Amino acid sequence: MFLSGDEHRGCVATAQLTELNGTPITTVHSIHTAAMYAPYPFANGIDEDIVKQETFEFDYMAKRYRCIVGAARPAPRDGATFLRVWQDGSDWKLDCEYAGAVQTLVL
């Protein structure tokens, strides 16, 4: 999991790395925190700058892999980003909350 906030916009992105036959290898989460106070909208990231869904394949050490990337953004606004890690049975989960909207990730 990566945590950043360079764009001044909230975003949760997930990349799933698999073998070509669909066998999962790993999942990576990238959380971009929203700005606490961003009075200059022209300095903030915009929705058109982000790809919401993308799938691509690549070769590494004579083997082909697939990467599936998805991203979700809450509505643009200032405010705190709250993160909460919790256990649900044998799974660990992470809640990302922006302005009352919560997205839950399975770690």
C-alpha positions in Angstrom: 0.0 0.0 0.0 1.2 3.5 -0.9 0.0 6.7 0.7 0.5 10.1 -1.0 -1.3 13.4 -1.6 0.4 15.3 -4.4 -2.6 16.0 -6.5 -4.8 17.6 -3.8 -7.6 15.2 -4.8 -8.7 12.1 -3.1 -8.2 8.9 -5.1 -8.0 5.2 -4.4 -6.2 3.1 -7.1 -5.7 -0.6 -7.1 -3.4 -2.6 -9.4 -3.8 -6.4 -9.6 -0.9 -8.3 -11.0 -1.7 -11.8 -12.4 -0.2 -14.4 -14.7 -1.8 -14.5 -18.1 -4.0 -17.4 -17.1 -5.5 -15.3 -14.3 -3.5 -16.7 -11.4 -3.1 -13.8 -8.9 0.4 -12.7 -7.9 -0.2 -9.6 -5.8 -2.5 -6.5 -5.4 -1.1 -3.0 -4.8 -3.2 -0.2 -3.4 -2.4 3.5 -3.8 -4.3 6.0 -1.7 -4.0 9.7 -2.5 -5.3 11.9 0.3 -7.5 14.9 -0.3 -6.3 18.4 0.4 -7.1 19.8 3.8 -7.3 23.2 2.2 -6.8 23.9 -1.5 -8.1 27.4 -2.4 -6.6 27.4 -5.9 -8.5 24.8 -8.0 -6.2 25.3 -11.0 -3.4 23.7 -8.9 -5.4 20.5 -8.2 -5.6 17.3 -10.2 -8.7 17.0 -12.4 -10.7 13.9 -13.3 -9.6 14.0 -16.9 -6.0 13.5 -15.8 -6.7 10.0 -14.4 -7.5 6.7 -16.1 -10.3 5.0 -14.3 -9.6 1.5 -15.7 -6.7 0.1 -17.6 -5.4 -3.4 -18.4 -2.0 -4.0 -20.0 0.4 -6.9 -20.4 4.2 -7.0 -20.1 7.1 -9.5 -20.3 9.5 -10.1 -17.4 12.2 -12.8 -17.5 10.7 -14.6 -20.5 7.2 -14.7 -18.9 4.1 -12.6 -19.8 2.0 -10.9 -17.1 -1.2 -8.9 -16.9 -1.8 -5.8 -14.8 -5.4 -4.6 -14.1 -5.6 -1.0 -12.7 -8.7 0.6 -11.4 -9.2 4.0 -9.7 -12.0 5.8 -8.0 -12.2 9.4 -6.9 -14.6 11.1 -4.6 -16.2 14.4 -5.4 -13.6 17.2 -5.3 -13.6 19.1 -2.1 -11.3 20.0 0.8 -11.2 18.0 4.0 -9.4 15.4 6.0 -8.8 11.8 4.8 -9.3 9.2 7.5 -7.8 5.7 7.3 -8.8 2.8 9.5 -7.3 -0.7 9.4 -9.4 -3.5 10.9 -9.7 -7.3 10.9 -12.7 -9.1 9.5 -12.3 -12.8 10.2 -9.0 -13.8 8.5 -9.0 -10.7 6.2 -7.5 -7.3 7.0 -9.4 -4.4 5.6 -8.7 -0.7 5.2 -11.4 2.0 5.2 -10.6 5.2 3.3 -13.0 8.0 4.2 -13.2 11.3 2.3 -15.9 13.7 3.4 -18.2 11.0 4.7 -17.8 8.6 1.7 -16.0 5.4 2.7 -14.3 2.9 0.4 -13.1 -0.4 1.9 -10.1 -2.3 0.5 -9.2 -5.9 1.3 -5.5 -6.0 2.2 
